[in-house]
Amino acid sequence: MAGFLWRLAPRWRTGGFFRQGPEFASTSTTTAGPLNFWDLPVGSSRVILRRPMVFPDAYGLGFSYRARGERLTLACQWERIGYSSLLGYFNANGYQNELEDGDELHVGAEYLYLRSKPAIAVRVGAWTDPAHRIHDDSHYVTRAVLPHGENELHLSAGLGVVFWELQLDVAVDFSDRVDAISLSTIYSF
């Protein structure tokens, strides 16, 4: 992983990163049932795939603006994710699966209530989640089992509270397919 952060002006910053996806050795086996493609005895096993699984690389660029008084911060980030690198593993046996690389765009804002005791941060944001599902249009069966995905818009909100050395943060993320909540704690000493 590599990155940079550059202060363009007193209130403007830009940054970028590159993150190489990990690679894992893997082996897939199948155990034969009564109806199998290989005419193997029921219960016997066969190695069907032995190759590395390569996870996607990602790179991106972002900007932030912190208003005078440092209470309001606005930020945006673009990220490119190389989802297609997964296909080397899944298409190893001659399958015709497809998976496109995707772009994510993140925007957000944070407002700090510095005079309150404890200090409070309120955050809102949105981001685009590209369709990154493996799909196959080569046959009507694979088209039904591996359909194209759809792009999604996520909306998020969060709250942070700082008590002396302890910081608590909670956030929610809403989209059509899944909603998520996260909680984090930081203790500084």
N, C-alpha and C positions, 0 to 999 in steps of 0.2 A: 504494500500500500504506500502511496506517495501523495502528498498534497502541498498546497501553499495557501497562505493568507497574506493579503496585501492591503495596506491601508492607503486608499486612494486620496482621501482628504480627511479632515478631522472627524466627519460623521459618516463617511462612506468606506465600505470594505468590500473586497471581492476575494473569492477563494475558489479553489478547484481541487480535484482529487482523481486518482486512478486506483482502483481496487481490483487486484487479480483474483479471480475465483479459484477456490481450491480444487484439487483433483484427488479422487479416491479410487483405489483399486476395488473392483467389484466382480462378483460372479453371480450369475442367475442360474438357478436350476429349476426344473419342473419335475413333478412326480406324475407319472402316467395314471390316468383314470380309465374307465371302460372305453371311452371314445377319445382316442388320441391320434394325432397326426403321424406319429412315428411308428405305429404298430408295435409298441413296446408292451411287455407284460404289465398287467395292472399292479401298481405299487412300486415299479422300478423308477429310478430317477435318471435324468439326463441333464448335463450342463448345456444350457442353450446360449449362454453369453458370458464371455470372460474378457472384459476390457475395462479401461478406466472410465469413470464418470467425471466429466469436466463441468464444473459449475460456472455460471456466467461471470465475465469481467464486467466492470462498471466504471464509468467516468462521468464527471459532471463539473458544473460551474455555477457559482451563486454570487449574489450581491446582497448587502444589507445597508440600511440607513438608520442611524440612531438620531432622533430629534434632539434639539437643544434641550438641556435639562436631563437628558438620558432616561426619560420615562417611557418614551414610545420607540419601539424598534419595528421596522418593516423589513421583510426579507423575501427573496425568491431564489429558487434553485432549479436548474435543469439537470437531469440525469439520464444517461444512455446506458441501457442494460443489454448485454449480449446473450439473450435467452437462446439464440440459435445454437450456441455451443453445446447445449444438452442433446442435440439431435445425433451427434456422433455415437452416443451410447444407445439411444432408442432406435436408430435406423440401421444398426449394425447387421441385422439379419435381412436386409433388403426391403424393409418397410419404406413407405413413401410419406412418412409423417412430415409435417411442416410446422415451423415455429419461428415467428418473426422477432427480431430485436425490438425493444420498446423504449419509448421516451416517457419519462415522468416529469411533470412540472409541479413544483411545490411553491405555495405562497403562504405567508403567515404574518401575524402581527402580535406584539406583546406590549402590554401596558403595565408599568410598575407603580404601585402605590407605596412610595418610599417613606412617607411620613407616618404611615400606620404602624402600629406595634402589635403583632409582628408584620414585617414587610410582606406584601401580597403581589403576585404577578398574575395577570389575566391574559390568556392566550387564545387566539382563534386562527384557523387556517383551512386550507383546501389543497388537495393534490389529485392529479390524474393517475389512474392505475391502468396501464395499457393491457390490451387483450394478450395475455401470454400463456395461452393454453395450446398444447400440442393438438394439431388437427390433421385430418387426412381426408381428402376429397376423391381418392382414387376409386372408391367403391361405395355403393349405397349403404352397406353395413358399417364400414369404417366412418363414413360421413355421419351416421347416427350415433356411433359410439364415441367418436372423437370430433365433435363439432367445433366450429370457430367460436372463440370467446368474444366478449364485448368489452369495450373500454368502460371504465367506471370512474365516477367522481366521488371522492371522499371528502367529507366535511369534518372538521375536528375542533375541539375546544378543550381548554385546560386551565388549571388553577395551581399556583405554586405558593407556598407559605414558608417563610424563613424564620425560625426561632433560634437565635444565637448561633450555635454550631450545627443545628439540625435543619434540614430542608426537606419538605414533603411536597411531592408533585402528583397530581392526578390528571388524567386526560381521557377523552372519549373520541372515538373515530366512527363515523357513520357512513355506510354505503349501502347500495341495493342488496348486495349479497351477504355482507357480514358487518356486524357492529363489534367494536372492541373497546375495552377499558384497560388502562394501564396505571400502575401506581409505582412510584419510585421514592426512595429515601436516600439522602446523602448526609453523612455525619463528618464534619471537618474537625480535625484535631491538630 
